[in-house]
């Protein structure tokens, strides 16, 4: 049986966050294509490794969360691990997940929702 794609997990999480009225955004930190004269160049993002989704907890205004999504076989890169470390040190709730249920469980617990 094929594993679910990260993009599919991400779509489920974005739907949940939208329905539940979280303030959040999806990061896109892939390479950027720029025109230099008649040539196209790829520029690596200085934000590479930043989690897929960043948002603000509803019941804790100003406290942010970050969600990094991995499929069943995925693992964090060195850059992603470094971002997780930096964000956690800054007080950001970081969720590395493989499914929507885990995100819901952590957010509900963190928000103190019963």
C-alpha positions as CSV (number, residue, x, y, z in Angstrom):
1,X,0.0,0.0,0.0
2,X,1.5,3.4,-1.0
3,X,2.2,5.8,1.8
4,X,0.5,9.2,1.9
5,X,2.4,12.1,0.4
6,X,3.6,15.0,2.5
7,X,1.6,17.3,0.3
8,X,-1.6,15.3,1.2
9,X,-0.8,15.5,4.9
10,X,-0.1,19.2,4.5
11,X,-3.5,19.8,2.8
12,X,-5.3,18.0,5.7
13,X,-3.4,20.1,8.3
14,X,-4.1,23.4,6.4
15,X,-7.8,22.5,6.2
16,X,-7.9,21.8,10.0
17,X,-6.1,25.1,10.8
18,X,-8.4,27.0,8.4
19,X,-11.6,25.5,9.8
20,X,-10.5,26.2,13.3
21,X,-9.6,29.8,12.5
22,X,-5.9,29.7,13.3
23,X,-3.7,32.5,12.0
24,X,-1.0,30.6,9.9
25,X,0.9,30.6,6.7
26,X,2.5,27.9,4.6
27,X,6.2,28.4,3.9
28,X,7.7,27.9,0.6
29,X,11.4,27.9,0.9
30,X,12.5,26.1,-2.3
31,X,14.9,27.5,-4.8
32,X,13.9,30.7,-6.6
33,X,14.3,31.2,-10.3
34,X,15.6,34.6,-11.3
35,X,16.4,36.1,-14.7
36,X,19.9,37.3,-15.1
37,X,20.1,38.9,-18.6
38,X,19.0,36.2,-20.9
39,X,19.7,33.3,-18.5
40,X,17.7,31.9,-15.7
41,X,19.5,31.1,-12.4
42,X,18.4,29.1,-9.4
43,X,19.0,30.8,-6.0
44,X,18.9,28.7,-2.9
45,X,16.7,30.1,-0.2
46,X,18.5,31.5,2.9
47,X,15.5,30.1,4.8
48,X,16.0,26.5,3.7
49,X,14.9,24.0,6.3
50,X,12.3,26.3,7.9
51,X,9.2,24.3,8.9
52,X,6.3,23.9,6.4
53,X,3.7,25.8,8.4
54,X,4.0,28.7,10.9
55,X,1.2,30.0,13.0
56,X,0.0,31.6,16.2
57,X,-1.7,29.7,19.0
58,X,-5.3,31.0,19.5
59,X,-5.4,30.9,23.4
60,X,-1.8,32.2,23.8
61,X,-1.6,35.3,21.6
62,X,1.9,35.9,20.5
63,X,3.1,32.3,21.0
64,X,3.9,30.7,17.7
65,X,3.9,27.2,16.5
66,X,5.7,25.6,13.6
67,X,4.8,22.3,11.8
68,X,7.3,20.2,9.9
69,X,5.5,17.5,7.9
70,X,7.1,14.2,7.0
71,X,5.7,11.1,5.3
72,X,6.2,7.6,6.7
73,X,9.8,7.4,5.4
74,X,10.8,11.0,5.7
75,X,13.3,12.3,8.2
76,X,14.6,15.8,9.1
77,X,17.6,17.2,7.2
78,X,20.4,18.8,9.0
79,X,19.0,22.3,8.2
80,X,15.6,21.3,9.4
81,X,17.0,19.9,12.7
82,X,18.9,23.2,13.2
83,X,15.7,25.2,12.6
84,X,13.8,23.0,15.1
85,X,16.5,23.6,17.7
86,X,16.5,27.4,17.2
87,X,12.8,27.7,17.2
88,X,12.3,25.6,20.3
89,X,15.0,27.7,22.1
90,X,13.0,30.8,21.2
91,X,9.9,29.4,22.8
92,X,8.1,28.3,19.6
93,X,6.0,25.1,19.8
94,X,7.5,22.9,17.1
95,X,5.6,19.9,15.8
96,X,7.3,17.3,13.6
97,X,4.5,15.1,12.4
98,X,3.4,12.4,10.0
99,X,-0.3,12.9,10.3
100,X,-3.1,15.3,11.2
101,X,-4.2,13.5,14.3
102,X,-0.9,14.2,16.0
103,X,-1.2,17.9,15.2
104,X,-4.7,18.1,16.6
105,X,-3.7,16.3,19.8
106,X,-0.7,18.6,20.4
107,X,-2.6,21.8,19.6
108,X,-5.6,20.8,21.7
109,X,-3.3,20.0,24.7
110,X,-1.3,23.2,24.2
111,X,-4.4,25.4,23.9
112,X,-6.0,23.8,26.9
113,X,-9.1,22.8,24.9
114,X,-11.2,20.1,26.3
